[in-house]
Amino acid sequence: DAEGGELTALGTHLAQLPIHPCIGKMIILATVFDVLDPVLTVACCLAHRTPFVLPMPHQQQAALKSRQLFSSNTFSDH
């Protein structure tokens, strides 16, 4: 029960998954409703940071230095 501090059946399953509980619940419910394949794609996208987010300011400087090092100052995007 919730007052005794015990986990529910869903909580027991969620505790075994190494992911955020919301994503785990989505995956478990997807198996119940037989839509696991598309939901796994969505879960993977939600579980990782987007590549379109700019890094923090000190990481921006490090990225700029790396870009200059590897581009040999050609200013090419290829």
C-alpha distances in whole Angstrom, upper triangle without the diagonal:
4,6,6,7,6,7,7,10,12,11,12,16,16,16,19,21,24,24,22,19,20,23,21,19,22,24,21,21,25,25,23,26,29,30,29,33,33,30,30,33,32,29,32,33,30,30,33,35,38,41,43,41,44,44,43,47,48,46,49,52,51,51,54,56,54,56,59,59,58,60,64,64,65,63,62,59,59
4,6,5,6,7,8,12,12,11,13,16,16,15,19,20,22,22,20,17,18,22,20,18,21,23,21,21,25,25,24,26,29,30,29,32,32,29,29,32,30,27,30,32,28,28,31,33,35,39,40,39,41,41,40,44,45,44,46,49,48,48,51,53,52,53,56,57,56,58,61,62,63,60,60,56,57
4,5,8,10,11,15,16,14,16,19,19,18,21,23,25,25,23,20,22,25,23,22,25,27,24,25,29,29,27,30,33,33,33,36,36,32,33,36,34,31,34,35,32,31,34,35,38,42,43,41,43,43,42,45,46,45,48,51,50,50,53,55,54,55,59,59,59,61,64,64,65,62,62,59,60
4,6,9,11,14,16,14,15,18,18,17,20,23,24,25,23,20,23,26,23,22,26,27,25,26,29,29,28,31,33,34,33,36,37,33,33,36,34,31,34,36,32,31,34,36,39,42,44,42,44,43,43,46,47,46,49,51,50,50,54,55,54,56,59,59,59,61,64,64,65,63,63,60,60
4,7,9,13,14,11,12,16,15,14,17,19,21,21,20,17,20,22,20,19,23,24,22,23,27,27,26,29,31,32,30,34,34,30,30,33,31,28,31,32,29,28,31,32,35,39,40,39,41,40,39,43,43,42,45,47,47,47,50,51,50,52,55,55,55,57,60,61,62,59,59,56,57
4,7,10,11,9,9,13,13,12,15,17,19,20,19,16,19,21,19,18,22,22,20,21,25,24,23,26,29,30,28,31,32,29,28,32,30,27,29,31,28,27,30,32,35,39,40,39,41,40,40,44,44,43,46,48,47,47,51,52,51,52,55,55,55,57,60,61,62,59,59,56,56
4,7,8,5,6,9,10,9,12,14,17,17,16,13,16,18,15,14,18,18,16,17,21,20,20,23,25,26,24,28,28,25,25,28,26,23,26,28,25,24,27,29,32,36,37,36,39,38,38,42,42,41,43,46,45,45,48,50,48,49,53,53,52,54,57,58,59,57,56,53,53
4,5,5,6,9,10,10,13,15,18,18,17,13,15,17,14,13,16,17,14,15,19,18,17,20,22,23,22,26,27,23,23,27,25,23,25,27,25,24,27,30,32,36,38,37,40,39,40,43,44,42,45,48,46,46,49,51,49,50,54,54,53,55,58,59,60,57,56,53,53
4,5,5,7,9,10,11,13,17,17,17,13,15,16,13,12,15,15,12,13,16,15,14,17,19,21,20,23,24,21,21,25,24,21,24,26,24,23,27,30,32,35,37,37,40,40,40,44,45,43,45,48,47,46,49,51,49,50,54,54,52,54,58,59,59,57,56,52,52
4,5,5,6,9,10,11,15,14,14,10,11,13,10,8,11,12,9,10,13,13,12,15,17,18,17,20,21,18,18,22,20,18,21,23,20,20,23,26,29,32,34,33,36,36,37,41,42,40,42,45,44,43,46,48,46,47,51,51,49,51,55,55,56,53,52,49,49
4,5,5,6,9,10,13,13,12,9,11,13,10,9,13,13,11,13,16,16,16,18,20,21,19,22,23,20,20,23,21,18,21,23,20,19,23,25,28,31,33,32,35,35,35,39,39,38,40,43,42,41,45,46,45,46,49,49,48,50,53,54,55,53,52,48,49
4,5,5,7,9,12,13,14,11,14,15,11,11,15,14,12,14,17,16,16,20,21,22,20,23,24,21,20,24,23,20,22,24,22,20,24,27,29,32,35,34,37,36,37,40,41,39,41,44,43,42,46,47,45,46,50,50,49,51,54,55,56,54,53,49,49
4,5,5,7,11,11,12,10,12,12,9,9,12,11,8,11,14,13,13,17,18,18,16,19,21,17,17,20,20,17,19,21,20,18,21,24,27,30,33,32,35,35,36,39,40,38,40,43,41,40,44,45,43,44,48,48,46,49,52,53,53,51,50,47,47
4,5,5,8,8,9,6,9,9,6,7,10,10,8,11,14,13,14,17,18,18,16,19,20,16,15,19,18,14,16,19,16,15,18,21,24,27,29,29,32,31,32,36,36,34,36,39,38,37,41,42,40,41,45,45,44,46,49,50,50,48,47,44,44
4,6,8,9,9,8,11,12,9,10,14,13,12,15,17,17,18,21,22,22,19,22,23,19,18,21,20,17,18,21,18,16,19,22,25,28,31,30,32,31,32,36,36,34,36,39,38,37,41,42,40,42,45,45,44,46,49,50,51,49,48,45,45
4,7,9,11,10,13,13,9,12,14,13,12,15,17,16,17,21,21,21,18,20,22,19,17,20,20,16,17,21,19,16,19,22,25,28,31,30,33,32,33,36,36,34,37,39,38,37,41,42,40,41,45,44,43,45,48,50,50,48,47,44,44
4,6,8,8,11,10,7,10,12,10,10,14,15,14,16,19,19,19,16,18,19,16,14,17,17,13,14,17,15,13,16,19,22,24,27,27,29,29,30,34,34,31,34,37,35,34,38,39,37,38,41,41,40,42,45,46,47,45,44,41,41
4,7,9,12,10,8,12,14,12,13,17,17,17,20,22,22,21,18,19,20,17,14,17,16,13,13,16,14,11,13,16,19,22,25,24,27,25,27,30,30,28,30,33,31,30,34,35,33,35,38,38,36,39,42,43,44,42,41,38,38
4,6,8,7,6,10,11,10,12,15,15,16,19,20,20,19,16,17,18,14,12,14,13,10,10,13,10,8,11,13,17,19,22,21,24,23,25,28,29,26,29,32,30,29,33,34,32,33,37,37,35,38,41,42,42,40,39,36,36
4,6,5,6,9,10,11,12,14,15,17,19,20,21,19,17,19,18,15,14,15,14,10,11,13,10,8,11,13,16,19,21,20,23,23,24,27,28,26,28,31,30,29,33,34,33,34,37,38,37,38,42,42,43,41,40,37,37
4,5,5,6,8,10,10,12,14,15,16,18,20,18,16,19,18,15,14,17,15,11,14,15,12,11,14,17,19,23,25,24,27,26,27,31,32,30,32,35,34,33,36,38,37,37,41,41,40,42,45,46,47,44,43,40,41
4,5,5,6,9,10,11,12,15,15,16,18,17,15,17,16,12,13,15,12,10,12,13,10,10,14,16,18,21,23,22,25,26,27,30,32,30,31,35,34,33,36,38,37,37,41,41,40,42,45,45,46,43,42,39,39
4,5,5,6,9,10,10,13,14,15,16,14,12,14,13,10,9,11,9,6,9,10,8,8,11,14,16,19,21,21,24,25,26,30,31,29,30,34,33,31,34,36,35,35,39,39,38,39,43,43,43,41,40,36,37
4,5,5,6,9,10,11,13,14,15,14,12,14,14,11,10,13,12,8,11,13,11,10,14,17,19,22,24,24,28,28,29,33,34,31,33,36,35,34,37,39,37,38,41,41,40,42,45,46,46,44,43,39,39
4,5,5,6,8,10,11,12,14,13,12,15,15,11,12,15,13,10,13,15,13,13,17,19,21,25,26,26,30,30,31,35,36,34,35,39,38,36,40,42,40,40,44,45,43,45,48,49,49,46,45,42,42
4,6,5,6,9,10,10,12,10,9,12,11,7,9,11,10,8,11,13,11,12,15,18,19,23,24,25,28,29,31,34,36,33,34,38,37,35,38,41,39,39,43,43,42,43,46,47,47,44,43,39,40
4,5,5,6,9,10,10,9,7,10,10,7,7,10,10,7,10,13,12,12,15,19,20,23,25,26,29,30,32,35,36,34,35,38,37,35,39,41,38,39,42,43,41,42,46,47,47,44,43,39,39
4,5,5,7,9,10,10,8,12,13,10,10,14,13,11,14,17,15,15,19,22,24,27,29,29,33,33,35,38,39,37,38,42,40,39,42,44,42,42,46,46,44,46,50,50,50,48,46,43,43
4,5,5,6,8,9,8,12,12,9,11,14,13,12,15,17,16,17,20,23,24,28,29,30,33,34,36,40,41,38,40,43,42,40,43,46,44,44,47,48,46,47,51,52,51,49,47,44,44
4,5,5,6,5,5,8,9,6,8,11,11,10,14,15,15,16,19,22,23,26,28,29,32,33,35,39,40,38,39,42,41,39,42,44,42,42,46,46,44,45,49,50,49,47,45,41,41
4,5,5,6,5,9,11,9,10,13,14,13,15,18,18,18,21,25,26,28,30,31,35,36,38,42,43,40,41,44,43,41,44,46,44,44,48,48,46,47,51,52,51,49,47,43,43
4,6,8,8,12,13,12,13,17,16,16,19,21,20,21,24,27,28,31,33,34,37,38,40,44,45,42,44,47,46,44,47,49,47,47,51,51,49,50,54,55,54,52,50,47,46
4,6,8,11,12,11,13,16,15,15,18,20,20,21,24,27,28,31,32,33,37,38,40,44,45,43,44,47,46,44,47,49,47,47,50,51,49,50,54,54,53,51,49,45,45
4,6,8,10,10,12,14,15,15,18,20,20,21,24,27,27,30,32,33,37,38,40,44,45,42,43,47,45,43,46,48,46,46,49,50,47,48,52,53,52,50,48,44,43
4,6,6,6,9,11,11,12,15,16,17,18,21,24,24,27,28,30,33,35,37,41,42,39,40,43,42,40,43,45,43,42,46,46,44,45,49,49,49,46,44,40,40
4,6,5,6,9,10,10,12,14,15,16,18,22,22,25,27,28,32,33,35,39,40,37,38,41,40,38,41,43,40,40,44,44,42,43,46,47,47,45,42,39,38
4,6,5,7,9,10,11,13,15,16,18,21,21,23,25,27,30,31,34,38,39,36,36,40,38,36,39,41,38,38,41,42,39,40,44,45,44,42,39,36,35
4,5,5,7,9,10,11,13,14,16,19,19,21,22,24,28,30,32,36,37,34,35,38,37,34,37,39,37,36,40,41,38,39,43,43,42,40,38,34,34
4,5,5,6,9,10,10,12,15,17,18,20,22,23,27,28,31,34,36,33,34,37,36,34,37,39,37,36,40,41,38,39,43,44,43,41,39,35,35
4,5,5,6,9,10,10,13,16,17,19,21,23,26,27,29,33,34,31,32,35,34,32,35,37,34,34,38,38,36,37,41,42,41,39,37,33,33
4,5,5,6,9,10,12,14,14,16,18,20,24,25,28,31,32,29,30,33,32,29,32,34,32,31,35,36,33,34,38,39,38,36,34,30,30
4,5,5,6,9,11,13,13,15,17,18,22,23,26,30,31,28,29,32,31,29,32,34,32,32,35,36,34,35,39,39,38,36,34,30,31
4,5,5,6,9,12,13,16,18,19,22,23,25,29,30,27,28,32,31,29,32,34,32,32,35,36,34,35,39,40,39,37,35,32,32
4,5,5,7,10,11,13,16,17,20,21,24,27,28,25,26,29,28,26,29,31,29,29,32,33,31,32,36,36,36,34,32,29,29
4,6,6,8,8,11,13,14,17,19,21,25,26,23,24,27,26,24,27,29,27,27,30,31,29,30,34,34,34,32,30,26,27
4,6,8,8,12,14,14,17,18,21,24,26,23,24,27,27,25,28,30,28,28,32,33,31,32,36,36,36,34,32,29,29
4,7,9,12,15,15,18,18,20,24,25,22,23,27,25,24,27,29,27,28,31,32,30,32,35,36,36,34,33,29,30
4,6,9,12,12,15,15,17,21,21,18,20,23,22,20,23,25,23,24,27,28,26,28,31,32,32,30,29,26,26
4,6,9,8,11,11,14,17,18,15,17,20,19,17,20,23,21,21,25,26,25,26,29,30,30,28,27,24,25
4,5,6,10,11,14,17,19,16,16,20,19,17,19,22,21,20,24,25,24,24,28,28,28,25,24,21,22
4,6,8,10,13,16,17,14,14,17,17,14,16,19,17,16,20,21,20,21,24,24,24,22,21,17,19
4,6,9,13,15,17,14,13,17,17,14,16,19,18,17,20,22,21,21,24,24,24,21,20,17,19
4,6,9,12,14,12,11,15,15,13,15,18,18,17,20,22,21,22,25,25,25,22,22,19,21
4,7,9,11,9,8,11,12,10,12,15,15,15,17,19,19,20,23,22,23,20,20,18,20
4,6,8,6,6,9,10,9,11,14,14,14,17,18,19,20,22,22,23,21,21,19,21
4,6,5,6,9,10,10,12,14,15,16,18,20,21,22,24,23,25,23,24,22,25
4,5,5,7,9,10,11,13,14,15,17,19,20,21,23,22,24,21,23,22,25
4,5,5,7,9,10,11,13,14,16,17,19,20,22,21,24,22,24,23,25
4,5,5,6,9,10,10,12,14,15,16,18,20,20,22,20,21,20,22
4,5,5,6,9,10,10,12,14,15,16,18,17,19,17,19,17,20
4,5,5,6,9,10,11,12,14,15,17,16,18,17,19,18,21
4,5,5,6,9,10,11,12,14,16,16,18,17,19,18,20
4,5,5,6,9,10,11,12,14,14,16,14,16,15,17
4,5,5,6,9,10,10,12,11,14,12,14,13,16
4,5,5,6,9,10,11,11,14,13,15,15,17
4,5,5,6,8,10,11,13,13,14,14,15
4,5,5,6,8,9,10,9,10,10,12
4,6,5,6,6,8,8,10,12,13
4,6,6,7,10,11,12,14,14
4,6,8,9,10,11,11,11
4,5,6,7,7,9,9
4,6,8,9,12,12
4,6,8,11,12
4,5,9,10
4,7,9
4,5
4
